[in-house]
């Protein structure tokens, strides 16, 4: 498509977005929706359209403006205050700063160097495959992020060259999507990562009317994601070996050449040691309230700090620490480049939009429930879970996954609970399938990264992306479902 046509289509999307956002409210009310509810619904539907086809940031602000003049709130300023005081916003800002600060310690290069010097990998391509993924998981748990992802891809390309493969080959076409999937799963292990914070707050927001103050156990959350991620690595490796039966004799033949890709003599720098010490201290502080007796003063202090307090504390420690040359280890201004502002603006908008969507004066939720309830009553909770995950998992392959998370996590979790199911189960299932959005370039930003990688053929990117989606569904139904019931039981 030419740039002129793209620009024309872009402005057409803007016109449609504005018509929905500001024009929907002039339609006659229906069902139990009030006149104000029609304007609120227009702002919500317009926001979803804008997120899908335009951008995440400024359409969020336009939706807030539409909500401000709808009559739902006293003023637009009131809505902005409501959005900015949403705990997910402040916690996400701090988490982005912390992730960038840890990334600047350069853990990535140290772990990658050590990885290639492991003797166990030599001559054993499938053990090498699994070992690389376990190392990738560790890198992502240490906040190496996209830097670690790109470094691993570079390493796979070098290994392929040494094995005599062409640029687009059977090794990188398996390893690149595999690394993306591990990147996705590992980034949910810590409940204080930005992505986890957002999902947990969507869950709490949706469940609040049903079970006020509900919270997901940090310990249960972490254990679930650790088990699921590591089991996924093991079973996908076995799937490649025994089901796909892809052979890598050339990789096996590399033998001692693998060691030349790393540096066995590399030592951790003082900055890396300090960053690792702070990270470990942070992890310990986060889990102290879940481990030690609640009556201890020590435990109560950490419980009162919570996620926000611990993030503030470690950031202050890292700012106060100076390198050997007298420069600060980090500055808040310097690590602010790690903030993903389009997500922040989306979060600012979702809080007041969600409140308005659920407000009794608008009548939107009662209208939806009057239609949906008779259908749900004919389904078992298990059938509802399976159908919801499969349908939304397929939809997210062509619709940006974050938009579906915003809409369906707060909507479906309480529905599933009212049907007698464990809302934690559908919550974890939605996160898994909506983040396994890899079958098309438009499904998610991680999918776009995979399709843009030079060593991937487009045809194989589609095949691998869809294969990981199906595999993640099977893994969730077989392992994730019972595991969530075991670790995070639920009852009214």
N, C-alpha and C positions, 0 to 999 in steps of 0.2 A: 504494500500500500504506500502511495506517495505521501510525502510530508504534508502536502496541501489537503489531501483526503483525510489524513490523520487529524489535522487541525480542525477540519470541518466536523468530523465525527466527534471530536472532543467538545466543541461548542454545542453540538446537538445534545450531547449528554448533559451539559450544564443547563440547557434550556429545560430538558425533561426533569432534571433534578429540582430546579426551581419551581416548575409547575406542580410537581408532586408535593414539595415541601410547603409551598404557600397556597396552592390551589385546591388541594384535597379537602381542606376544611370548609370549602364553600359547597361541597356536595351535601345532600340531605342526610341527616343522621339515620342510622339503621340499627336494628337489634336493640341493645341496651346502651348504645354509645350516645353520649350527649353531644351538644354542639361544640363544647370545648374539647371533648374527646376526639371529635373528627379532626380538629386542628392539631391536637397532640399526635394523633395517628399519622397525619400528613407529615409532621416533622420527623417522626420515627421512620416511616417508609422512605421519605426523601433521604434521610441520613444513610439508610441501608443502600439505596440506589447510588448515592454519592460515593460511599465506601467501595462499592463493587466496581464502578466504572470511571471514577475520577481520581480521588485521593482519600487519605484517611484524616488529614489535618483540617484544612479549611472547610470542607463540607460539614465537619463536626461543629465548627463555630457557627456556620449558617443555620444548622439545625437548632442550636441553642438560641439564636436570634428568633427563629420562627416560634420556638417554645415560649420565649419571653413575651411575644405579642399575642399569644393564643388566649390569654385570660386565665391560664392555669396558675401562674405565679404572679406575685405583685410587681416584679420587675426582672429584667434580664440580669441585672447585677446579682440578685438573689440566687439565680440559677448558677451563675459563675462561681459564687461562693460555695454553693452546694457541691459543684463539680470539683473544685480545688480542695475541698475538705474531705472528699472521698479518700479513705485511707490507702486505697490501692495506688493513688497518684503519688503521694509523698513517699510511700515505701518503694514504689518502682523507681522514682528519681534517685533515691539513696542506693538502691540495688544496682542501678546502671553505673553510678559513680564508683561503687565498690568493685564491680566486675571489671571496669576499665583500669582501676588502680592495680588490681591483682594481675591483669593481663600485661601491664607495663613491667612486671618483674621478669618477663621472658622465660617463664616455665616451659613454654612450648618447645624451644630449641633444645633445652636440656633433656627433656623426656624423649624427644624424637632421636637425639643422638644415642641415648642409652638403649633405645628400642632396637636399633640395628646391630647392636653388639651382643645380643642374647644368642648364645650358642644353640639353644633349643630349637630356634627357627630354621637353622641351616638344613636344607634338603627336605624340608617338611612343609610344603606349600599351604596345606590346610591349617596346620598349627600356626604358621606365619600369619595366615588370614585372621584367625581368631585372636592371636596375640596382638596384632596391629589394632584390632577393634577394642580389646581390653585396654590397651595403651591409650587409644583414642578416648575411651570413656574416662580414664584417669585425667587426661589433659582437659577434657571438657568440665570435669568436676572441679578442676583447679582454675576454672574460668579462663582457659586459653581461647575459647570462642572460635570465631572465624579464622583467626590467625593459625590456630592448631589445625583446623579443617584444611586450609589451603596448603599448609606445610605437609600434611599427610598426602594430599593429592600429588604434590610435587615429588614426594618420596616414591609414590607408586609409579609415576612416570619414569623416574630414573631406574627403578627396578625393572620396568618393562623394557627400557632401552638396553640394559645390560643382558636381559634374557633374549634379546634379538627380536622383540615384538615390534610391530608397526605402532604408529601413534595411537590409533584407535584399535584396541585389542581386547581379548577375552578377559584379561586380568583387570585392567582399569575399569572395564564396563561392569564388573561385579563389585569391585572395591569402592568406586566413587559413590554409587547409590547406597551401599552398605554403610559407608562412613556417614553419609547424610542421615540415615535412619538412627545410627548410634548417637550422632550429634543431637538429634531431636529428643530422643529418649533420655539421654544423660542430662540434658539441660532442665529436665523436670525433677531430677532426684532431690535437689535441695529445695525445700519449700520457701526459701528466701531469695531464689533467683527471680528476676523480673517476670518471666513467663509464668512461673508457679504462682507468684503473688496475684497476678491478674486472674488466673483461673480460679484460685481459691476464693477470691473476692466475688467473682461471678456466682460461684456456688453459694456462698453465704448470703449474697443479695437475693438470689432466687428462693432460698430455703427460709429466709428470715420470717416471712409471714406464717409459715407452717411451724417452724421450730426456731423461735427467736434466740439469737446468740449462738447458733450452732457453729462449731469449729471443727476442722479436720485435724486429727492428731498429727503433729509433725513427725513423731516417731513412726506411726503407721504409714504415713505418706512416703517417707524416705525408704523404709524397708520394702514397700510395694514396688516403687520405681527401681530400686537396686536389683531386686529379684527379677522383675520383668525385663529390664535392660540386659542383664547378664544371660538369662535364659534365651532371650531373643538372639544374642550373639552366638551362643552355642548351637541352637537349632537351625539358624540360617546357614551357618557353616556346614552343618551336617546335610542340610537340604542341597547346598551347592555340590557337595561331594557325592552323595548317594542318590539323589533324585535327578538333579540336572546333569550329574556325571561329567562335569567340566574338568579336564585334566590340565595340569600345569607342570609338565616335565621340565620345561625350560627354566621355570622359577626354582624348581627343586635342584636343578643342575648348577645354580649360582653358587651354592655352598658357601665357602669362605669369602666370596666376593661381597656378600651382604655386609660384612664388617667394615668394608671400605666406605659404606654409606654413612657410617656413624663415627663418633670420636670417643673411644673408650676412656680416654684420659681427661675428658672434660669434667671440671669440678663446678659445684654450685658457687655462684658469686655471693658476696655478702648481701646484695640486694635481694637475690632470689631466696636466700635463707631467711631474711627478715620478712619478706612477703609470705613465705610458707608458714613461718611462725605465727604471723598475724592471722592467716587463714585458719590454721588449726585452732588458735585461741577463739576465733569467732565461732567455729563449728562446735567447740566444747561449750561455749557460753549459750549457744542456741538450744542445746539439748540438756543442759543442767536441770531445768525445771521438770524434764520428763524422766530424769534418772534418780535424783536424790530426794529424800523426804521433804514434803512441802513445808513442814514446820521449821526447817532450818532457816536461819537468817540469810545464809549464803544463797540458798535456793530462792528465797523470796526476792532478793535483790535482782537476780537474773530474770525472774518471772516478771518483775515490774519493768525492767528494761525492755523486754520483748524484742521483737524484730527491729522496730524503729530505733530503739535505744541502742541495741548492739551495733547496728549499721552506723549510727552516729559515732559511737565510741571508737570503732576500728578505723573509721575515716579520720577522726581526730588524731589517733595514734600515728597513722601513716603520714598525716600532714606535719605532725610535730617532729618526726624522725628526720634526721639529716644524713645525707650521704657523706662519704669521706672527704669530698671536695667542698663541703659546706652548703651544698644545694639541698633544698627540701626533697624528700623522697617522692612526694606528690604534692600538687596544689589542687584545690577544688576546681579552680578555673581550668587547669590542665586536663583533669579527668572528666570534665563536663562534656567533652566531645563524645563520650560513650553514651550519652542520653539519646534515646530514640524518640525524638519529639513528636513524630506523627502518631505513635502509640500513646504518648502522654495526652495529646489533645483529644484523641479518641476516648480515652478514659474519662477526661474531664466532662465530655459530652454524655457518656453513657449513664453516669449516675443520675443526673436530673431527668434524662429521657426515660430511664427505667422506672424511676419514681412516678413520673407522670403516666407512664404506660399502665402501671399497677394501681393508680389512684382511683378510689371509689367514685369520685366525682366525674371521672371520664367514662367509666363503664366499659372499657376495652376488654379487660381480662374476664369479667363475667360473660361477655358476649362470646369470647373465644371458648371458654369452658362449656357454655351451653351447647356449642356445636361439637366440641371434642369429646366431652364426657360420655355421651351415648356410644361413641365409637370405641372408646377405651374400655367401657364396661363389658364389651364383647370379647376383649382380648385378655389373655393372662399377662401378668407382669413380665414373664420370661419372653413371650412372643413380642410384646411391646418393645422390650430391650433389643432383641435381635433385629426387628424391623427398623427401629429408629437408627441403630448404628449402621446397618447396611445402607439404608436410604441416604442418610446424611453423609456417610462415607463416600458414596458415589457422587452425590451433589457437590461435595467439596473438591472433587477432582476438576471441576470446571468453574467453581465459585471460590473466591479467596477464603481460606479457612478461618481467618480471624473474625470475619463478619458472622459466620455461622456460630462461632463460639459465643460472641456477644449476644446473639439472639436466643440460641437453643440451650445453653447450659443453665441459665436462670429459669427457663421455661419448662424444660423436660425433667429436671431433677425433682422438683416438688410434685410434678404429675406422677412420676414413677413411685415416689414415696406414698402418695395417696392410694396407689394401686396395690400397696403392700410390699413393694420392693425396697431394697436398700439403696438410697439415693447415691451413696458413695460408689456403688457399682456402675451405674449409668454415667456418673461424673467421670470416673477414670476411663470408662469405655469411650465417651465422647472425646476426651483429650487425646486418646490413642488414635482413633480413626480420623479425627479432624486434623491431626498433625501428620498423619500418614498421607498427606495430600501431595503426592509426587507424580501422578500420572500425566499431568499437563503442566506446561510452564507457568500458567496463570493461577495454579491452585494455591501456591504459597511462595514465600520468598526463598525457602530452602529448595523447593522444586525448580525455581528459576535458576538458582546457583548450579544445580545438577545439569540442567539442560544447556547451560552456558559453558560448562567445562569442556575444554578443547579436545579431551581424550574420549568423549562420549559421542557415539553415533545417535542421531535423533531417534531412529527406530528402536534401538536398544534402550534408550532413555525412557521411552513410553512403556516398553515391555517391563523393564526393571521397576519403574515407578509403580505400575499397576500391580506387579507381583508383590512388592513390599506392602502395598495396601491390603491385598488379600491375605498375605501371611500375617500381618498385624492383627487382622480380624480373627483369624483362626487362633492365634496365640492368646488373644484376649479372652475368647470364649472358652478355651481349654484351660488356661492358667490364670489369667488376670481376674476373671469373674469370681471363681472360688477363693482366690487369694484376697480379694477386696472384702468378701464376706467374712473371712477369717480374721484379717487384721483390723478391719473397721466395721464392726457390727453396728446395726442401727435399730432403734425402736422408739416409738413415740413416748 
